[in-house]
Amino acid sequence: MDENFNVTYITFGGYVEVEKYKYAYFVVIFITYILIICSNSTIICLICIHQNLHEPMYIFIAALLVNSVLYSTVVYPKLLIDVLSEKQVISYSACLFQYFMFYVLVSSEFLFLAAMAYDRYVSICKPLQYPTIMRKTTVTVLLVLPWLIPVCELTLAVILIDNERFCEFSLPSIFCNNSIHRLYCVKSQALTIYGYVLLINLVFFPVVFILFTYIRIFIITYRSSPEVRKKAAQTCLPHLLVLISFLLLITYNVVIVRLEADMPKTVFLIMTLQLVLYHPLFNPIIYGLKLTEIYTHLKNLLCPSKLN
């Protein structure tokens, strides 16, 4: 093996009796992936097609759903290949790429939710200034930064990982996530510190900003008319539900990596699957059912006969 490239292939060790249940694995993963693609794409298409949905709030929702599709695509196709393969392996470079893309898209989710929180704050608390503040340029910047910032910050993390020497080649997971840190010969202090920096920049600050923004919205609307309070609840509640759901899953991710050595393999597999199963399906359901404008178009699409 080349001295400058000390890992060629990494084996996924997180599967349970994959040879015995490979077709069951494949069917469940394939159906879930198709549901994710179809449900998210439906809402995205509705937002693109209907002129009354061409507003910043709905544009941010479309971007968030595109992010969910990309998030799933980073993981699901490889899972489908692995469950039908004799060996569940991935090249070192492909593993780094999957790790990089997975956490870029996870981070983007929080930043998009922060952008949406800012949009709701301006819309509800400063309605007269909304057209001036949320101009096309502002919306474009708020669409680009949630992808650009994580790419820049996580590039350094991948460079640091690439400089580490691995002594283990079996990853206790089914895709390349934080479990990759278990493969190092020596725990890197620089990576640990930079990991905390990433956590603060890409998760903690956006979550604090989102919570602060919605607290401000609820304080201001509490003093307003019942109609304003109802409007605020209708538009803010879906965003908060998505935030809570995603935050729980990311906390879940940190916890399962920490507890992996102390839990049965089957339990660990089930917990790992939660990361990629629920959230990409949860988003289109929440936005499709809770936001009136999207729900109306969705109902008209699925039940056109009721219009007659």
Secondary structure, 3 states (H helix, E strand, C coil): CCCCCCCCEEEECCCCCHHHHHHHHHHHHHHHHHHHHHHHHHHHHHHHHCHHHCCHHHHHHHHHHHHHHHHHHHHHHHHHHHHCCCCCEEEHHHHHHHHHHHHHHHHHHHHHHHHHHHHHHHHHHCCCCHHHHCCHHHHHHHHHHHHHHHHHHHHHHHHHHHCCCECCCEECCCCCCHHHHHHECCCCHHHHHHHHHHHHHHHHHHHHHHHHHHHHHHHHHHCCCHHHHHHHHHHHHHHHHHHHHHHHHHHHHHHHHHHHHHCCHHHHHHHHHHHHHHHHHHHHHHHHHHCHHHHHHHHHHHCHHHHC
